[in-house]
Amino acid sequence: MKDIFDECDFGEFRLNSRIIRTGLWESQKEMGNLSPEIFLRYERLAKNHVGLINTELISMYPHDRFSEYSHSINSTGFIKEFKYLTGIVHQYGVPILAQLGFVNCNVNGRQNIDVNDLTIEDIRQIQSDYIVASKKIAFADFDGIQLNMGNNYFFSKVINPKENKRKDDYGGSTINRLRMILELIKVIKDSSDLHINCRINLDGDSLEVAKLLEKVGADSIQITKPSSPQYFTKDSGNKNILFDATDKIASEIDIPVILGGGLSDIASINELINSTNIEFVSMQRPFVYNPTFLSEWKSGSEVESLCNTCNNCYWKKTSTCHIVHDE
């Protein structure tokens, strides 16, 4: 019987558990630099039985940041500071991926470019920017990249047929709508050893998208909802939609598939991993409430996250829990 605290394989990684930490974004910084509180938070995550860590959002473009001091790939000292952070995490044998994404497309001197208005030059610039970012991420000793192609990030619009109405090679069929990203993944995989995790929305063609990503070289997939994380509450009645779709995708591809949210108690997770093809579950808000809760689960002192999914950590765009801070 599988257990969430099994040591298990995740692509090339050996994980301490089946729980993946997914990041929000970061505002607890000092003048744009990583603060001691951030280093401490990641150490608490790494030494308390998390299997793999995805960072808070690292924004591709400075004018697209969610808060004044959010992570940016172009921050001064990015490589030095994040190399120190990854070193802390690696002390505990935990792999860490850098979450990359952007919402508003601001390239080649233009602002808020719609997916249908991208020129080929714009597409090549975005791809080039990601390739440069991947080099910085490798220099900072990250184990890989999480390409955020879900939620409402720009790449989700590129993939979505309701958004992408292009008539050229980058629109129309599923493979054409994915072409920009498939080309990008191929270059990164050909030029580095970085693990590439793709975070995609649950949509009508999610299975086809997952198969195409696997074929081009993606190493793992995370399935989420466009409105995640606030889509789920503890009483949400729509969880089975995501669970069933993730189970289907996991049964048809040969790379790890992560269920993106919806569970926060040990019994439900163990039931899921033993009754479906899903082997990995990501969490976000429970780690904001208490970065060490997995140790409490493993010891048996707690069996359910005390996070009440109020979403203040989401709406306030911070990685700290307002309830804990107010107590």
Backbone torsions as a table, in degrees:
resi	resn	phi	psi	omega
1	MET	NA	135.3	179.7
2	LYS	-77.3	152.0	178.0
3	ASP	-138.0	149.8	-177.6
4	ILE	-63.7	-20.9	-179.2
5	PHE	-99.2	17.8	171.9
6	ASP	-64.5	140.9	162.2
7	GLU	-73.0	132.3	-171.9
8	CYS	-150.7	158.7	179.0
9	ASP	-86.8	138.1	175.5
10	PHE	-133.8	90.4	-171.3
11	GLY	60.4	-126.2	-179.9
12	GLU	-82.9	-4.0	-176.0
13	PHE	-96.7	151.0	169.9
14	ARG	-109.4	114.5	-173.7
15	LEU	-97.2	153.2	177.5
16	ASN	-81.9	-16.9	178.6
17	SER	-161.5	175.0	-179.5
18	ARG	-93.9	8.1	-177.5
19	ILE	-97.6	125.7	-180.0
20	ILE	-106.3	130.4	176.2
21	ARG	-90.2	121.1	175.2
22	THR	-102.9	134.9	-176.3
23	GLY	-90.6	157.4	171.8
24	LEU	-92.2	-104.4	171.4
25	TRP	-148.8	175.7	-168.7
26	GLU	-125.2	131.5	172.0
27	SER	-128.4	-4.2	-178.6
28	GLN	-86.3	71.0	-177.2
29	LYS	-129.1	163.8	179.0
30	GLU	-115.8	108.1	177.9
31	MET	54.2	39.8	176.6
32	GLY	82.4	-0.9	-179.4
33	ASN	-107.4	157.7	179.2
34	LEU	-68.2	134.7	-178.0
35	SER	-95.0	162.8	175.4
36	PRO	-56.2	-32.4	179.3
37	GLU	-62.8	-35.4	179.6
38	ILE	-69.2	-45.3	177.8
39	PHE	-59.5	-41.7	179.3
40	LEU	-63.9	-42.2	-179.6
41	ARG	-60.7	-44.3	-179.8
42	TYR	-67.4	-35.4	176.4
43	GLU	-64.9	-40.9	179.1
44	ARG	-64.4	-37.5	175.6
45	LEU	-63.4	-49.3	-172.5
46	ALA	-66.4	-34.6	-175.0
47	LYS	-93.2	8.3	-177.7
48	ASN	-123.8	44.1	165.0
49	HIS	75.4	15.7	171.2
50	VAL	-72.1	144.6	-178.2
51	GLY	-80.3	-46.9	-177.6
52	LEU	-148.9	146.2	-178.8
53	ILE	-114.9	128.6	164.0
54	ASN	-101.5	133.2	-177.8
55	THR	-70.2	169.9	164.6
56	GLU	-59.9	165.4	-178.8
57	LEU	-56.6	132.1	168.1
58	ILE	-107.2	110.2	-173.1
59	SER	-76.0	138.2	-179.3
60	MET	-74.2	-31.0	-173.0
61	TYR	-129.2	134.5	-171.9
62	PRO	-61.6	-30.2	-178.0
63	HIS	-86.1	4.9	-177.7
64	ASP	-109.0	5.8	-175.1
65	ARG	-69.4	147.1	-176.6
66	PHE	-78.9	-26.6	179.4
67	SER	-144.4	167.0	-170.8
68	GLU	-57.8	-35.3	-174.9
69	TYR	-117.2	30.2	178.6
70	SER	-70.7	160.7	178.9
71	HIS	-61.6	141.8	174.8
72	SER	-138.0	136.8	-179.3
73	ILE	-62.7	-20.9	-178.5
74	ASN	-98.9	10.1	179.3
75	SER	-62.4	142.4	173.9
76	THR	-62.5	130.8	179.4
77	GLY	80.8	13.4	-177.0
78	PHE	-54.2	-52.3	-174.7
79	ILE	-63.5	-46.7	-177.9
80	LYS	-61.0	-47.8	-175.7
81	GLU	-69.3	-43.2	-178.2
82	PHE	-75.6	-24.9	173.4
83	LYS	-65.9	-36.6	175.4
84	TYR	-65.9	-41.5	179.9
85	LEU	-65.1	-46.9	179.9
86	THR	-64.3	-32.3	176.3
87	GLY	-62.3	-39.7	177.1
88	ILE	-61.1	-48.1	-177.6
89	VAL	-64.5	-42.0	-176.9
90	HIS	-67.9	-21.2	175.7
91	GLN	-57.0	-26.8	-176.0
92	TYR	-103.9	12.2	176.3
93	GLY	71.0	25.0	-177.2
94	VAL	-107.0	126.2	174.8
95	PRO	-74.3	152.3	-177.7
96	ILE	-137.4	131.3	179.3
97	LEU	-111.2	145.2	178.0
98	ALA	-92.0	120.4	179.8
99	GLN	-82.4	116.9	-178.9
100	LEU	-112.0	138.0	176.3
101	GLY	-175.0	171.0	173.3
102	PHE	-157.7	156.0	-179.2
103	VAL	-104.6	-53.1	-178.5
104	ASN	-97.5	129.2	-176.9
105	CYS	-87.0	111.5	-178.6
106	ASN	-125.5	87.0	-178.6
107	VAL	-132.5	157.3	176.2
108	ASN	53.5	37.4	175.2
109	GLY	78.4	5.6	179.3
110	ARG	-111.9	153.0	-175.5
111	GLN	-116.2	144.2	173.3
112	ASN	51.1	52.3	-178.8
113	ILE	-76.0	130.1	176.0
114	ASP	-73.3	149.6	-178.7
115	VAL	-56.9	-32.5	-178.3
116	ASN	-78.5	-12.6	-179.4
117	ASP	-101.7	0.9	178.4
118	LEU	-65.9	130.0	171.1
119	THR	-83.9	167.3	175.6
120	ILE	-60.8	-36.3	176.4
121	GLU	-61.7	-40.4	177.7
122	ASP	-63.1	-44.0	179.9
123	ILE	-60.9	-44.6	179.7
124	ARG	-65.2	-33.9	178.7
125	GLN	-66.9	-44.0	177.9
126	ILE	-60.4	-46.2	179.2
127	GLN	-61.3	-43.3	178.7
128	SER	-62.0	-41.2	179.5
129	ASP	-62.3	-40.1	178.6
130	TYR	-68.5	-36.9	179.1
131	ILE	-66.1	-42.7	175.4
132	VAL	-62.0	-42.3	178.4
133	ALA	-61.1	-39.5	179.8
134	SER	-63.9	-33.6	176.7
135	LYS	-65.6	-43.6	177.7
136	LYS	-62.3	-41.4	179.9
137	ILE	-63.5	-40.8	177.3
138	ALA	-65.3	-42.6	178.5
139	PHE	-63.1	-28.5	179.0
140	ALA	-84.4	6.9	175.6
141	ASP	67.1	26.6	168.8
142	PHE	-69.0	153.9	177.6
143	ASP	-85.4	-15.8	-179.4
144	GLY	177.8	-169.5	-176.9
145	ILE	-126.8	138.3	164.4
146	GLN	-101.5	111.5	175.2
147	LEU	-81.7	111.5	-179.1
148	ASN	-82.3	100.2	179.5
149	MET	-109.5	12.8	-176.6
150	GLY	-115.0	-160.1	-178.7
151	ASN	50.9	-129.6	178.7
152	ASN	-117.9	26.8	178.2
153	TYR	-72.6	163.2	-170.6
154	PHE	-59.7	-40.6	-178.9
155	PHE	-63.6	-27.2	176.3
156	SER	-66.5	-31.5	177.6
157	LYS	-73.3	-34.9	177.4
158	VAL	-61.6	-39.1	-176.9
159	ILE	-79.6	-32.0	-170.6
160	ASN	-73.8	120.2	-179.6
161	PRO	-65.2	-19.9	177.0
162	LYS	-75.1	-23.1	179.0
163	GLU	-98.7	-42.0	-174.5
164	ASN	-91.0	106.4	179.4
165	LYS	-113.3	21.7	-176.9
166	ARG	-63.0	152.0	-179.0
167	LYS	-109.5	3.7	-178.5
168	ASP	-100.5	-159.6	-177.7
169	ASP	-69.4	-6.9	-178.5
170	TYR	-110.0	22.4	176.8
171	GLY	-151.8	166.4	178.4
172	GLY	102.8	-105.3	-178.0
173	SER	-68.5	165.1	179.0
174	THR	-58.9	-45.3	-177.9
175	ILE	-65.6	-34.6	177.5
176	ASN	-68.6	-42.1	179.2
177	ARG	-66.0	-26.4	177.8
178	LEU	-88.3	-9.6	-168.5
179	ARG	-54.5	-44.5	-180.0
180	MET	-55.9	-41.8	-177.2
181	ILE	-78.1	-39.2	178.3
182	LEU	-61.6	-42.7	177.6
183	GLU	-62.1	-40.4	-179.7
184	LEU	-64.6	-47.4	-179.1
185	ILE	-60.4	-42.5	-178.8
186	LYS	-60.0	-43.7	-179.7
187	VAL	-65.0	-44.4	-179.5
188	ILE	-63.2	-42.6	-179.2
189	LYS	-68.5	-34.3	179.8
190	ASP	-72.9	-20.4	-173.2
191	SER	-114.8	2.1	-178.6
192	SER	-155.1	171.8	175.4
193	ASP	-102.7	15.2	-176.9
194	LEU	-66.9	136.5	171.5
195	HIS	-73.5	133.4	178.5
196	ILE	-114.2	114.4	173.7
197	ASN	-102.4	133.0	179.4
198	CYS	-111.4	120.8	179.3
199	ARG	-97.3	111.1	-173.1
200	ILE	-121.9	154.3	177.7
201	ASN	-78.2	152.5	169.8
202	LEU	-77.4	108.9	178.4
203	ASP	-135.6	-179.6	-176.2
204	GLY	-62.0	-30.5	-178.3
205	ASP	-109.4	26.1	-176.8
206	SER	-59.2	-39.3	-179.3
207	LEU	-64.4	-45.0	178.0
208	GLU	-63.1	-41.3	177.3
209	VAL	-59.8	-46.5	-179.1
210	ALA	-61.7	-41.1	-179.8
211	LYS	-65.9	-40.1	178.7
212	LEU	-67.3	-39.2	177.8
213	LEU	-64.6	-42.9	177.2
214	GLU	-61.0	-43.8	-176.5
215	LYS	-61.5	-37.0	-177.1
216	VAL	-81.8	-13.5	175.8
217	GLY	127.5	1.7	175.6
218	ALA	-59.2	143.3	-173.6
219	ASP	-96.5	-21.7	178.8
220	SER	-162.1	161.6	-177.4
221	ILE	-129.7	140.9	169.1
222	GLN	-120.2	129.9	-179.0
223	ILE	-100.8	129.8	-179.0
224	THR	-138.8	-178.3	177.1
225	LYS	-109.5	150.9	-179.3
226	PRO	-54.4	-34.7	-177.1
227	SER	-98.4	8.2	178.8
228	SER	-60.9	147.0	8.4
229	PRO	-92.0	-12.3	-173.4
230	GLN	-71.8	-6.0	177.7
231	TYR	-59.0	-35.7	-175.9
232	PHE	-101.1	136.1	164.5
233	THR	-124.3	173.5	-178.8
234	LYS	-64.2	-22.1	-178.9
235	ASP	-104.3	12.6	-176.5
236	SER	-60.3	133.4	179.5
237	GLY	-96.1	3.0	-175.4
238	ASN	-107.1	11.9	-176.4
239	LYS	-62.2	-37.9	-174.4
240	ASN	-60.9	-27.4	177.8
241	ILE	-60.0	-49.5	179.6
242	LEU	-69.0	-41.7	-178.8
243	PHE	-60.5	-48.1	-176.7
244	ASP	-64.8	-41.5	-179.9
245	ALA	-66.8	-41.5	178.7
246	THR	-64.7	-40.5	176.7
247	ASP	-59.2	-44.9	179.7
248	LYS	-61.9	-46.3	-179.9
249	ILE	-64.0	-43.3	-179.5
250	ALA	-61.9	-28.8	-178.9
251	SER	-79.2	-14.6	-172.4
252	GLU	-116.0	-2.8	173.3
253	ILE	-126.2	162.9	-172.2
254	ASP	-107.5	14.1	174.5
255	ILE	-111.6	157.8	-178.0
256	PRO	-58.8	141.0	177.5
257	VAL	-122.8	129.3	-177.5
258	ILE	-106.5	131.3	171.0
259	LEU	-77.5	121.8	-174.1
260	GLY	-92.7	74.6	171.4
261	GLY	101.5	169.5	173.7
262	GLY	108.6	-13.9	-179.1
263	LEU	-126.6	143.7	-179.9
264	SER	-147.5	24.2	174.3
265	ASP	-138.7	148.8	-171.1
266	ILE	-65.3	-37.7	-177.8
267	ALA	-64.5	-45.1	-179.1
268	SER	-65.5	-38.8	179.9
269	ILE	-67.9	-45.0	178.8
270	ASN	-63.3	-37.2	176.4
271	GLU	-63.4	-42.7	-179.0
272	LEU	-62.6	-49.0	-174.9
273	ILE	-71.3	-16.1	177.7
274	ASN	-98.5	-7.7	-178.1
275	SER	-119.6	-0.5	179.7
276	THR	-136.9	-178.6	174.8
277	ASN	-86.1	-0.8	-179.9
278	ILE	-77.5	126.8	-178.4
279	GLU	-115.7	-10.3	-175.8
280	PHE	-136.3	139.1	-178.3
281	VAL	-128.0	132.7	177.5
282	SER	-98.6	150.4	175.1
283	MET	-134.9	154.6	-175.6
284	GLN	-133.6	-68.7	-175.7
285	ARG	-64.4	-38.1	177.6
286	PRO	-58.0	-33.1	178.5
287	PHE	-73.2	-27.4	175.7
288	VAL	-69.1	-41.8	179.4
289	TYR	-65.3	-44.7	-176.3
290	ASN	-154.1	102.0	-177.7
291	PRO	-63.8	-14.0	-175.1
292	THR	-107.0	11.0	-170.7
293	PHE	-63.9	-25.7	-180.0
294	LEU	-65.3	-33.8	175.7
295	SER	-64.4	-37.0	177.4
296	GLU	-67.4	-37.9	175.6
297	TRP	-63.0	-45.2	-176.4
298	LYS	-65.8	-34.4	179.6
299	SER	-78.2	-15.2	-179.8
300	GLY	89.2	0.5	-179.1
301	SER	-74.5	-24.9	174.6
302	GLU	-137.4	149.3	179.1
303	VAL	-126.9	0.0	-179.6
304	GLU	-148.2	140.9	176.6
305	SER	-63.9	139.3	178.1
306	LEU	-84.0	-2.2	174.3
307	CYS	-60.7	129.3	-178.7
308	ASN	-99.1	16.4	177.7
309	THR	51.0	43.2	179.0
310	CYS	-72.6	-19.9	177.7
311	ASN	72.6	12.2	175.7
312	ASN	-61.7	-34.1	178.8
313	CYS	-68.3	-22.1	177.6
314	TYR	-83.9	-54.3	-173.9
315	TRP	-70.4	-29.1	180.0
316	LYS	-85.3	-4.4	177.5
317	LYS	54.1	56.1	176.7
318	THR	-145.0	156.9	-180.0
319	SER	-99.4	23.6	176.4
320	THR	-119.0	149.5	-177.0
321	CYS	-88.2	121.9	-178.7
322	HIS	-69.7	-31.3	-179.9
323	ILE	-67.2	-47.3	178.6
324	VAL	-60.7	-43.0	-177.5
325	HIS	-68.3	-25.6	-178.8
326	ASP	-87.4	-12.6	-177.3
327	GLU	-73.0	NA	NA
